[in-house]
Amino acid sequence: MFISFIIYTFFMSYTPGPNNLLALDGALRRGMKATIHFLLGIGLGFLTLSMLCLIFSEYMTIYFENFIFIIKLIGFFYLLYLAYSVFKHDDKDEKHRNTYRLRDGLYLQYMNPKTIVYVLTAIVTYVTTQNMNFFTSMNYTIVIALIGVSGAVTWAVMGLCFKKLLLKYNTAYKISMSACLVLLALMMVLE
């Protein structure tokens, strides 16, 4: 069961989603040093969300459908806002504001339906259905957080690796990143 959990967690953490796309954009635009707080926020968000799901897993599964619907609506508008922000990004304004703060990474986890469904599914499927003690359950939540943030870090490193290419075609990059975020928002609402 643990191997299945690890495969599921890696798959969900490394596939494109708001965390990974914004980590890539942050590293590309601001560099890894300026994006590290955002990545720490993602990790902290994964950890706290995992712990909350572990604590409230039985209650949340009863009301899962209503909970997910509300999160989908909030997430839909938040992703549209992020898509607009990426599209309208102007490098001249960059010195005056930092859009990749720790709190932005943390908040993203609580408004990102992909993360919520991913974490809740992992906790309900692999942790609460097993007869595990509290210490083992907590270890699973820490693994979820570590693998989750590792996916975002990997995408941020990819942003650095492809920086020259992506900045050379900046307009096409901004359009494609914004389109991906809008597509994710639509897919999320229509599921």
N, C-alpha and C positions, 0 to 999 in steps of 0.2 A: 504494500500500500504506500510506503514511503517513496518508492521510485516513481510511482504514478503521480504522487503529489509533487515531486520535484519537476517532472516533465511538464505537468500542467502549469506550475508556477513559472517556469522558464518561458514556456510558450506565451502565456498571458503577459509576462513582463517585457518580452523582447519584440512583440508585434507592434505595429504602429498604433499609436493612440495619443491622446493629448499630452501626457507626460513626456513621451519620447520625442514627439514633434517639437514641443516647446523647449526641451533640453537641447535638442539639435540647434534650434534657432538661437537660443541663449548663448551657447558656446560659439556659434558662428558670429553673432553680432557683438558680444561682449567679452568673449574669451572664457576660458575655463575658470580662471580665478574669480571673475565677477559672477559666474553662474553657480559657483559652488554652494552659495547660500540657498539658491533655488533647489538644487539637488538635495541638500540637507533637509529642506522643507518637505520634499517628496518622500524622503526616507522617514522622517518624523511622522508625516501623514499616513504612510503605509503602516507604520508601527502602531500608532494610536488607533487607526481605523481597524486594524487586525485585532487589537485588544478589545475594542468596543464590540466588534462582531463576535468575538469569543464570549464575552460576558453576556451579551444580549442575544445570542444565536437562537435560542428557542423562541423567544418573543418575536424576533425579527422574521423568523421563518413563517410564523402565523400570519403576520401582516406584511409579508414580503412584497406582494403584488402592489399594494397601495404605496408602500415606501418607495419602491423602485419607480413607480409612475411619477411621484413628486420629484425624485432625484433626476429622472429623465427630463422633466420640464425645466428644472433649474439648470441642469447640465447643458441642455440644448441652447438656452439663451447665453450661458456663459461661454460655450464654445463659439457661438456666433460673434460674441464680443471679442474673443481671442483672435478669431479669423480676421475681423476688421482691424484689430490692433496690429497684427502681423502685416496685413496688406498696406495699411497706412503708415507703417514704420518709416521714419525719416532719420537717417544717420546723423543729421545735424542736431536733432533734439536729444541725442543719446547722452550727452554730457549732463543734461538737466534732469533726467529721470532714470530710475532703475526699475525695470519691469520684471526683473528676475530675482526677487527677494525671497527670503526664507518663508515668510507668511504666504506669498503667492504659491509656492510649491505645496505648502501645507493646505491652504484653502482648496487648491486644485483637487486634492485627494477626496475632499468631502463633497465636491460638486462633479466629480468625474464618475459617471455611471459605470464605465468600463472597470475602474478600480473597485468600486463598491460591489458590483456583481462578482468580479473576480475574487475579491477577498471573502465575501460572504459565502460564495460557492465553495471556496477552498476550506474555510472553517467548518461549514456544515457538512461537507462531504468527507473531508479527511481528518477532522479533529473531533467534532462533537459526536459523530456516529461511532467512534471508536471508544473503547473503555480506556481512556488515558487519564493519568493523574494531572494535576494542575501544572506541575513543572514541565512535563512533556508537552502539554498544550501550549504553554508559553513559548517553548522552544520552537514549535511550529509557527507561531505568530512572528517570532523574530526572523525565522527563515523566510517567511513571506516578505517581510520588510526589506531584508538584505537583498533578496533576488529582485524585488520590485525596483529598488533604487539602482541596482546594478544595470538593469535594462536602460534606465534613463541616462546613467553615466556613459554607457556604451554609445547611445545615440548622440550624446554631447561630444564624445571623442570623434565620432563620425563627422560631426559638424566641423570640427577642427581639421580633420583630414581632408575634407572636400571644400575648405574655406575659399581657396582661390577660384575654383570652378563655380561655386555657388554665388560668390560675390561678382564674378564676371558676368553672370546672367542674373543679376539681382532682381529685375522686374519679373522674369519668368519664375524665379525662385519664390518671390513673394506671392505671386498668383497661384502657384502650385501648392504652397504651404497653406495659404488661405483656403483654397479649394478643398484640400484634404481635411482641414478642420470643419468646414461646412459639410462635407460628405460624412464625416464622423458624426456630426450633430444630427444630420438627417437619418443616418442608419440607426442611431441610438433611439430616436423618437419613433421610427417606423417599425422597430423590432417588437 
